[in-house]
């Protein structure tokens, strides 16, 4: 079983459609969600922008490539549901949200070790966002 984490806390998964591996010749239709591994070639992301949902794997909490893929998908125009799946820690929730993820899917064991209150403590992911604060002071360019 898995738990979905959002800004409101833990929830059951409400996605009822199937997931398809992106390597299976995914087309731009809305009948299924797409599973992406963390080592997905960024050049392939543009063909996925019409999917209703994309789930990006995090094989390790130390593997940050999924954050980059999420940001690239959003910049490419993806407006669907974006989910991080796997080894994402509560401490990484704000980064996941800032990268473009809507939610995080964790297993029951991680949910037991890091209960809902730890995730909710990071649910105000816009607070403490130093880049936004710097942009507010007129600093331009990317950091």
Legacy VTK file of the C-alpha trace (Angstrom):
# vtk DataFile Version 3.0
C-alpha trace
ASCII
DATASET POLYDATA
POINTS 143 float
0.000 0.000 0.000
1.056 3.594 -0.371
0.179 6.946 1.121
-0.250 10.168 -0.831
1.140 13.311 0.810
-0.276 16.726 -0.072
-0.280 20.114 1.601
-3.289 18.883 3.596
-1.555 15.759 4.930
-1.917 12.053 4.244
-4.571 10.744 1.878
-5.467 7.603 0.001
-4.575 7.409 -3.677
-7.518 8.602 -5.762
-5.915 7.880 -9.158
-7.939 5.040 -10.692
-6.337 4.815 -14.106
-3.411 2.636 -15.093
0.248 3.655 -15.121
2.427 3.025 -18.140
6.165 2.990 -18.401
7.380 5.819 -20.635
9.516 3.353 -22.599
6.346 1.631 -23.871
5.825 4.185 -26.630
3.660 6.567 -24.625
1.321 8.703 -26.680
-0.133 12.038 -25.719
-3.552 10.890 -24.565
-5.287 11.026 -21.219
-6.241 7.387 -20.722
-3.285 6.540 -18.483
-0.593 8.054 -16.312
3.100 7.834 -17.113
5.832 6.404 -14.873
9.251 7.993 -15.334
12.504 6.683 -13.875
14.885 9.212 -12.394
17.334 8.685 -15.259
14.846 9.721 -17.963
16.442 11.602 -20.847
15.199 15.199 -20.546
14.880 15.385 -24.343
11.905 12.989 -24.139
9.847 15.116 -21.743
8.206 17.342 -24.374
6.173 14.437 -25.757
4.550 13.866 -22.360
3.028 17.291 -21.719
-0.562 16.157 -22.417
-0.554 13.236 -19.982
-3.065 13.682 -17.138
-0.518 12.500 -14.594
3.195 11.788 -14.447
4.828 9.903 -11.602
8.595 10.288 -11.206
10.563 7.664 -9.303
12.944 8.522 -6.471
15.035 5.359 -5.973
16.965 7.013 -3.136
16.467 10.089 -0.985
19.930 11.181 -2.191
18.907 11.053 -5.879
17.707 14.550 -6.780
17.276 14.016 -10.518
13.504 13.764 -10.076
13.376 17.357 -8.846
15.105 18.485 -12.038
12.757 16.433 -14.226
9.730 17.941 -12.479
10.958 21.497 -13.011
11.739 20.753 -16.658
8.276 19.268 -17.222
6.610 22.350 -15.759
8.771 24.651 -17.895
7.819 22.561 -20.952
4.164 23.316 -20.263
3.011 20.228 -18.353
-0.118 21.203 -16.414
-1.273 17.794 -15.251
-0.802 16.114 -11.934
2.829 15.540 -11.020
3.711 12.982 -8.355
7.021 12.056 -6.745
7.168 8.379 -5.803
9.521 6.517 -3.559
12.251 7.649 -1.235
11.290 11.259 -0.625
11.686 12.406 2.971
9.520 14.878 4.845
12.501 17.266 4.879
12.419 17.229 1.063
8.713 18.035 0.743
9.192 21.786 0.282
11.765 21.136 -2.452
9.382 18.734 -4.162
6.596 21.317 -4.172
8.893 24.097 -5.404
10.119 21.819 -8.198
6.578 21.417 -9.454
5.284 18.269 -7.761
1.672 18.318 -6.593
2.026 15.336 -4.287
4.357 12.653 -2.987
3.664 8.916 -2.857
5.383 7.080 -0.015
5.087 3.537 1.298
3.449 2.657 4.591
6.807 2.021 6.288
8.039 5.554 5.564
4.686 6.981 6.638
5.098 5.177 9.972
8.659 6.501 10.459
7.743 10.024 9.346
4.131 10.568 10.367
1.783 13.143 8.930
2.753 15.901 11.390
6.329 15.890 10.047
5.051 16.410 6.510
2.538 19.056 7.553
5.349 20.985 9.253
6.763 21.484 5.739
3.428 22.062 4.001
3.911 25.830 3.957
6.497 25.263 1.248
6.449 28.862 0.033
7.612 30.179 3.389
11.375 30.390 3.672
11.853 30.251 -0.098
15.014 32.317 -0.261
15.026 32.650 -4.061
11.570 34.229 -4.065
12.604 36.576 -1.264
15.690 37.617 -3.219
13.652 38.229 -6.364
11.386 40.454 -4.273
14.408 42.617 -3.480
15.122 43.159 -7.164
17.889 40.604 -7.568
17.693 39.252 -11.079
18.985 36.104 -12.676
18.893 32.586 -11.406
20.698 31.395 -8.343
LINES 1 144
143 0 1 2 3 4 5 6 7 8 9 10 11 12 13 14 15 16 17 18 19 20 21 22 23 24 25 26 27 28 29 30 31 32 33 34 35 36 37 38 39 40 41 42 43 44 45 46 47 48 49 50 51 52 53 54 55 56 57 58 59 60 61 62 63 64 65 66 67 68 69 70 71 72 73 74 75 76 77 78 79 80 81 82 83 84 85 86 87 88 89 90 91 92 93 94 95 96 97 98 99 100 101 102 103 104 105 106 107 108 109 110 111 112 113 114 115 116 117 118 119 120 121 122 123 124 125 126 127 128 129 130 131 132 133 134 135 136 137 138 139 140 141 142
